[in-house]
């Protein structure tokens, strides 16, 4: 009988504690943490408040975007910044046709890469990332640390590649984990402009001081230690156009972040042999192509897959009086020959 009374008392105490504010609960209960250092895991898929300091939350299933509160500790954030600071250089952008990195006005931050497994800190973070997204550490590129000063930004872009040879090292980028190493006083939000928000949400965002850039779609204000994970390739193997995202200009303060790009397969580094991995894509067979219905640009197929047929219809599709340049890939041969 005494055992049952003890069990009942413990259950009642747990429910009572759960009603306490987070700070007090942390003093009275042990931190939720696995033996392998996977902090604060609960795995909620709905109903959790963004004010809860120890939850994993689904921001949207279409596209797949997830938030992990307090993914990194404050000390981990500070140490990454300390180690990265002496090695920062102007950030580059991959050329869509060649894949070569170039400096462009669309991206004005500075950054550096830690080689995969560079030190114990990086290894711990990489293992934690792999457990969260359930993809091996070896599929990831090196960890990139970025710094955005005031006015600096990265315009909306996709993380997957379209250039020839994009699948030659572990296939394309499949998932991105974006970790915030600092708070930002104003601006610097991560925005997904192809994920619409309601007028009511836009109104609340304006009242909250969210930048105009971030009001273009689903957005998240950087919070030190938090992390976003989003998928660039869908379950059917096709690119996810709605994974388009950008870093809004910092208006006040400094933004620090760390990015982990994860590929479909093993990403070779150092002396490892790269492996070509093509995505297996299921698409319904297209209707027979009409005579004279062609793609005028070698990039048409890649552009069509990323959603450009609807995002840029003037060039891609056109109309009956002036057919576009990518009728074949956009499956719009009904508009007549464009050869």
QUIURKA-V525176 format. One record per backbone hydrogen bond with DSSP energy under -1.0 kcal/mol. NH is the residue of the N-H (numbers start at 0). CO is the residue of the C=O. If there is no record, write none. Layout:
nh->NH co->CO
nh->NH co->CO
This chain:
nh->4 co->0
nh->5 co->1
nh->6 co->2
nh->7 co->3
nh->8 co->4
nh->9 co->5
nh->10 co->6
nh->11 co->7
nh->12 co->8
nh->13 co->9
nh->14 co->10
nh->15 co->11
nh->16 co->12
nh->17 co->13
nh->18 co->15
nh->19 co->16
nh->24 co->20
nh->25 co->21
nh->27 co->23
nh->28 co->24
nh->36 co->33
nh->39 co->31
nh->51 co->48
nh->56 co->66
nh->58 co->64
nh->59 co->64
nh->64 co->59
nh->65 co->228
nh->66 co->56
nh->67 co->226
nh->68 co->54
nh->70 co->224
nh->71 co->224
nh->76 co->72
nh->77 co->73
nh->78 co->74
nh->79 co->75
nh->80 co->76
nh->81 co->77
nh->82 co->78
nh->83 co->79
nh->84 co->80
nh->86 co->83
nh->87 co->84
nh->88 co->110
nh->90 co->108
nh->92 co->101
nh->94 co->99
nh->98 co->94
nh->101 co->92
nh->106 co->103
nh->107 co->152
nh->109 co->146
nh->110 co->88
nh->111 co->144
nh->113 co->142
nh->117 co->114
nh->122 co->118
nh->123 co->119
nh->124 co->120
nh->125 co->121
nh->126 co->122
nh->127 co->123
nh->128 co->124
nh->129 co->125
nh->130 co->126
nh->131 co->127
nh->132 co->128
nh->133 co->129
nh->134 co->129
nh->138 co->135
nh->139 co->136
nh->140 co->260
nh->142 co->113
nh->143 co->258
nh->144 co->111
nh->145 co->256
nh->146 co->109
nh->147 co->254
nh->150 co->249
nh->151 co->148
nh->153 co->246
nh->154 co->105
nh->156 co->244
nh->165 co->162
nh->167 co->164
nh->169 co->274
nh->173 co->261
nh->174 co->261
nh->175 co->229
nh->176 co->259
nh->177 co->227
nh->178 co->257
nh->179 co->225
nh->180 co->255
nh->185 co->251
nh->187 co->248
nh->189 co->219
nh->190 co->245
nh->191 co->217
nh->194 co->191
nh->201 co->197
nh->202 co->198
nh->203 co->199
nh->204 co->200
nh->205 co->201
nh->206 co->202
nh->207 co->203
nh->208 co->205
nh->209 co->204
nh->214 co->210
nh->215 co->212
nh->216 co->213
nh->217 co->194
nh->219 co->189
nh->224 co->179
nh->225 co->222
nh->226 co->67
nh->227 co->177
nh->228 co->65
nh->229 co->175
nh->230 co->63
nh->231 co->173
nh->232 co->173
nh->233 co->237
nh->236 co->233
nh->239 co->231
nh->242 co->239
nh->243 co->240
nh->244 co->156
nh->245 co->190
nh->246 co->153
nh->247 co->188
nh->249 co->151
nh->250 co->185
nh->251 co->185
nh->254 co->147
nh->256 co->145
nh->257 co->178
nh->258 co->143
nh->259 co->176
nh->261 co->174
nh->262 co->138
nh->263 co->171
nh->264 co->169
nh->266 co->137
nh->271 co->268
nh->276 co->166
nh->281 co->235
nh->292 co->289
nh->295 co->324
nh->299 co->296
nh->302 co->298
nh->303 co->299
nh->304 co->300
nh->305 co->301
nh->306 co->303
nh->307 co->302
nh->309 co->306
nh->310 co->306
nh->311 co->307
nh->315 co->311
nh->316 co->312
nh->317 co->312
nh->318 co->321
nh->323 co->316
nh->324 co->314
nh->325 co->315
nh->329 co->325
nh->330 co->327
nh->331 co->326
nh->334 co->331
nh->335 co->332
nh->337 co->291
